[in-house]
C-alpha cells in the first residue's frame, strides 16, 4: 500500500512499474487522448474490453465498444468506466482503465467528484486482482479557482487524499504511481506530508 510519484511520460515509464494505467481523457487540442488515439497504435498494443462484460451493458451501446480496431472510438464518452486488457506484450503493463467522461469535459465541475472516480477505479482493479496502477491527473475546478496551476495542484492533492482514504479502508496491497511530466504530484505530496 504505497503511493509513489514519477516524473515522465506515462507510456514511457509505466511498462516497468505497474500492471494498469488509469486515464482521464477528453477530446480536443490536448495530450490526454494521445495515449488512446496514437500511442496504442504506434507501440503495436492490442487490447480487448473486459469490464464491464458485454451482458452488463445496455443494448444501445454500439458493438464498436468491443472491437480491437479502435481508431476514432472514444471510450471516455461512455457513461461508465471501462477496463481493457492488453493482449500483446508490453512489459508489466497489462490493463488500461478509462474513466467515464460522457460530456467530454476538460475538467470535472467539482473537485469532490475525484473521490468517486478514484474509489470506483480502485474497486474495479481490486476485484480484477490488479495490484498496481499508475494515474495521470484528473483535472477538476476547485471552488473559486480559475488558475490552471492552482487547479491542477488542488486536483492532485484531492487524488492523493482519495487514494489514501481508499487504501486505508480496504484490505489491499495496491501500489499506486502518480505520473506527470513536471513532477506536480511530487509537489502536492510534499505539501500534504509537510502539514
Order of alpha helices (4+ residues) and beta strands (2+ residues): beta-alpha-beta-beta-beta-beta-alpha-beta-alpha-beta-alpha
